[in-house]
Amino acid sequence: MNEVLIAGVGMTRFGKDLRRGERTMVAAVTDQALADAGIPASGVQRVFAANAAAGLVSGQEMIRGQVALRDTALAGVPLVNVENACASGSSAVNLAYEVILAGRCDVAVVVGVEKMSHEDKARTFDALRGATDVTTTGRRGDSDAPPKNSVFVEMYAHEAKRYLDTYDATIEDFAAVAVKNRRHASLNPLAQYRQPQTLEEVLAARTVVDPLTLPMCSPTTDGAAAVVLCSASYARRHATGRCAIRATRTAAGNGEDSRPVAAAALAAFEDAALGPGDLHLLELHDAAAPAEVLQYEEIGLCPPGEGHVLVRNGVTALGGRIPVNTDGGLMSRGHPIGATGCAQLVELYDQLLGRAGGRQVEGARVGMAVNAGGWLAGTYAAAVATILVKAG
């Protein structure tokens, strides 16, 4: 079968650390991923480096991947930089997959990294604003007050209000998503936030933008993750490659009716000859609590207006029928933009290999990751859906 496999993964602990730079993180995760795969750096033929915000946060533009890898064994390997908002990491995996499937190389490394923390917090928020159409959202001028929140929180708050006004959901349902994902993160040693929280604590926390409180929103995060992909023929020759990428599809948003998450997921299901009922676990793009609930519906886990019912019934918690964000998701694992898509695949890979420790989903053999990014005319600007299956 002509397919692409994942042979190894690596990931830093996610968190906020002004002292930790992109080079250190990238070197660590690429070394981990290659060691996990049992593949030497000399065997790598392509590198795809995902990063979204360095140009605005640190000023490093255009050759971000080459700079980050210059002191590693992968320096000099043909490299493509990938920037696609919060979907950068999964977009890079998609490109690596297509290059291998086309027969242009046998082994590719995808590394996603983001250094979001900065002494000047306004730089981070300005970078996030750059993931919108600034002709409509506006660009901050020199005389404007520094932003206090991400522009995306305002958008997710709008979505939350619309959902609450339309269906019989309550703010407690969104808070329950945050509680669930924090409980999962408490079992993940690489997560940014591991302290369990109660529903009451989430509801009593500082309101960021009504009705969302701080624990219902993803934090500012630094981190990196890497994935090694290889062809099926390489995997057979070198006894590597333990999970197959059954499908990876991208979609672009162009207004509220375009529904890129649903489009990417549907295309991936069709490619894989699978459906939502075949999944054993999911990684969804919970940049805020309402986003996870809405994505339940968009990928077909439930009819419209019933996403919150899945949360109430424990369907998407560990031990439920279809656990979602077993690593804590963006809200608790953390959301270093360019690394998020790779981190989702790290979690699926570890789950399918049975090495997820206390958060292991028993018998997991099929998982799906949905990574979205940017905001354009009322919806995500980009979305990527990737389905992994355990090989053999």
N, C-alpha and C positions, 0 to 999 in steps of 0.2 A: 504493500500500500504506500502511495506517495503521500507522506504526512510529515509534519514538523513536531518535534518533541521538545519538552523542557528537560534539561539534563541536570540543572543545579540552580540554586538561588542563594542570595545573601541579603542581609538587611541590618542596618544600624538600629539601635534603640531610638525611637522618635522622641523629640522633646524640644525645648527651647534652650539654646546654649550659645551665647554670643562668642565664646572662645573657639567653637568647633567650626572649621571651614569646609568648603566643598571638596577640596583635594583630599583631606583626611578621610572624609566620609566615603568618597568614591573609591579610593584605594582600598579601604576596608571591605566594602561590599563586593567589589569585583574579585578580590582575592578569595573571599568566602565562597562566592558563587562558582568560581572555577575549581576550587578545592572540592566543593560539594559535587560537582559534575565529574571530577576526575579528569579534567581536560587542562593541558598546559596552555599558558598564554600564547605560545607559539602556534597553537592550533586554531586560534581565533582569526577569522578572515574579515569580519565586519564588526564595527561597534556603532550602536545607535544611542546617542546621549540625549536624554530628555531633561529639559529645564524650562521653566516658564517665566521666572521673574528676576533672574540675576541682572538683566540689563537695567532694570529700574531700581533694584535694591542695592546692588554692589557696583553697578556700572560696567560689568563684564558682558560684552555683547559678542555676537557673531561666531566666536571660536570657543564657546564655553566648554564643550566636551574635550577639545584638544588641550585646553589649559588645565582642566581638572585631572586629566590622565597623563600629563607630561612627565611625571616622575614615576610612572608605573610601567609594568611589563607590557601593557597594551599601547603604550605610546608608539605612534607610527602606524598602527593598524588603521586601514581606511575607515573613516568615521563620518557619520552624518548627524548633525544637531537637529533635534526635533522640538518644536515649540507649538503646542496646541492647547493652551490654557491648562485647566486642571486635568485634561485628558491627555497630556503630553506623554506620560509613561506608557499608557496603553496604546497610544498611537505609534510610539516607537516600536513596541512589540509587534503591532500589526505590520509595520514596514519590514521588520526583520523576518517575520513569518513569510511574507510575500517574496522576499528576496531568496530565502532558502527554498521555498516551494517552486520558484522559477528556475532553480538549479544554478544560481549564480554564486552560492557559497554553501558550505556544509555546517559551519559553526558561526554563530553571531552572539555577541553579548549586548544586552540592553541594560543601561544603567540610568536610573532616574534620581535626581538630586535637587534639593531646594534648601536654600538658606534664607528663611523668611524673617528671622529675628534681626533687628538692627537697633542701634542706639536711638535712631530717629524713627519712631513708630509710624510716622506719616508716610515714610517711604514704602512700607509694607502695604498700607491701605491704598496709596496711589498706584502701586503695582497691580493690585487687585482690580482697581477701577479700569486699568488698561485692558482687562478681559471683557469689557463691555464696549458698546459703540459710544465712544466719548463725544461724538457729535450730538448724541441725545442725552447721555448721562452727565456730560460736562467734564471738563478737565480743570483741575484745581489751579488757580492762578497764584502768583507769588503773594498777593495780598489777602488771599482767602485763609480762613482759620484751618489748621490741620484737621483732617478727618479723625473722628473718634472710633468709628466702626468701619467694617468692610461694607462696601456698597451691596454686596451679595446678601448680607443679613436683611437689609431692607426688602430685597426681592423675595427672599424666603418668608419673611414676615407677611408680605402681601399674599403669598400662596397659602400660608397658614390661615389667615383670616378668611380667605375665599373658601377654603375647605370647611372651616368651622361654620361658616354661614350657610353652606350648601347641604352638608350632611349632619348626621346626629353625633358627630365626634365632639370631644371636649378637649380643652388644653391639657387635661390629665393624660389623654392618649398620646400626645406628643411628648410629654414628660416621661411617659412609660418607655418610649423608644430610647431616650437618653439613659434611663435606669438600666434597661436591658443591655445596651451596648457597653456601659461601664462595668456591668457584672461580667460580661465577656472579657473586657480588657483586664480585669483583675486577675485573669488567668493567663495573660500574655506578658511575658517579661520584657518585651520590646515596645510596649504601649506607652504613650505619654502620660496618661492618667489611669492609675490602677486602683485608686481608693473607691470602693463601692459607695453609691449614693442612693438615698431614698427618694421616693416620689415627692415627699414633703420638702426635702432639701432642694430638689430641682425647681419646684414651684416657688420656693421662697428666695431663690437666688436673684441677683441683680437682673433687671429687665434690660436687654440690649436694645431691641426694637419690639414693641408690643405686637404679638403676645409672647415672643421668644425670650426666654431667660438664658443666661450665659451657658449653662450646661447643655442647652438644646442646640448650641452652635459649635462648629468645629473651631479649634484653637489655632493660633499662630504656631507653626511647627518647623523645626529643622530636621532633616533626615535624608537617607538614601537607601535605595534598594536596587538589586541587580538580578537579572534572569539570563541564564545561558540557554540558547536555543540551538538545536541541531537537526539535521536531516535524518530520516529513518535509516538510510543506508549507512550514515556515519554511526548512528546508535547501534546498529547490528554489528558493525566492525569493531567497535570499541566498548561494547557492553555498557552503554550508558543510555540515558533518556528514559525516565520512569513515568512521565505523564505526557500525553499527546494533546496538542492544541487541536481540538476537533473543529473549531470555528473561531474566527475573529472578524468582526464586521464593524465598520465605522459609518456614522451618519452625521449629517450637518443640519443644524436648525436654521429655519428661515421664517420665523413667525410662529405664533401659538399653535396653529393648525399643523405644523410640520412634525411634532412629536419625535424628536431624534432618538430618545431613549427607546421608545417602542419600536422604531424603525430598525435600529441596530440589533435589538434583541430578537425581533422577528426574523431578520435576515440570518442571524447566527443560528437560531433554532432550525431554520430551513436547511442551512448548510450541514448541520450536524445530524439532521433527521431525528431531532429530539424536541421535546416540549417542556413547559414549566413543570409538569408532573414528573419528569425524569430526573430533576435536579435533587441532589442530596444536601446542598448548601449553596449560599449566595453571598457575594460581596457586592453591596450597593453603595452608591455615592451619597452618603448621608452627610453632606456638608452642613445641613441643619435637619432637625428631626422631621419636619414635614416632607422633606425631599425623600426620605426613606419610605414613608407611607405612600406617597404618590407613585414611587417607582414600583412598589408591590403591584399596583394596578396596571402600570404601563407595560410591565413585562408579562402580565397574564397570570399572576398568582391568585387574583380575585377580581370580581367585577368592579367597575368604578364606584367609589363611595364606600367600599368595604375594607380598605386597607387598614384602618384603625381597628377593625374587628379582629384581624389577624393578631395584632399586638395584644388586645384584650384577652384573647384566648390562648396566648403563649405559643402560637404556631411558629413564630419566627425566632423564638428563644432557643438556646441550647436545650436539647431534650424534646423540642417541638418537631412538627412534621418537616419543616424546612428552615433550619437555622440561618439567620441573616447576620452578617458582620460578626462572625465568631471571634475575630481578633480585636473587636472594639470599634471598628469602623472609623470614619474620619473624626467623629466627635470625641472618641476616647483614645483610639490608637494614635490619632493625630493626622494632620493633612499638610505635609510638605508637598506643595502642588505638583512639581514635576516627578516626584517619587511615588505618588499615591497609586497610580495605575499599576506600577511594578509591585508595590506592597500588597495590593489585592491578590496578585498572582502568587506571591510568596506564600500567603495564607492558604490559598487553594491547594497549592503544591504540597505544603506540609500536611494539610488535612488529608489529601488523597494518599499520601505515603504513610499515614497513621502516626505522624510524629508531632502532633499538635498538643501533646501533654494533657492537662486538665480540661482543655476546651475541645478535645477531640470529638468529632461527630462519628459515631459508630458506623462502620461499614460504608463510609463515604467513597464513592467512585466517580461521581460526576459533579462538577461545580461550575458556577458561572460568575463572572465579574462584570459589573457595569460601571464604567468610569465616564463621567460627564465633565464638560468644561465650558467656561465662558457663558455669556448671556447675551442674547440677540433677539430683540423684538418679542420679548415675552417667553422665551424658552432657552434651553441650552444651545450654545453655538456648535458644540461638538459632543458626540457620544460614541463610545466604543463598547461593544459587548464581546466577551471572550469566554469560550466554553472549554474546560479542561476535563479529560477523562483519564483515569488510571490506566496505564499501559499494561498489556498482558491479560 
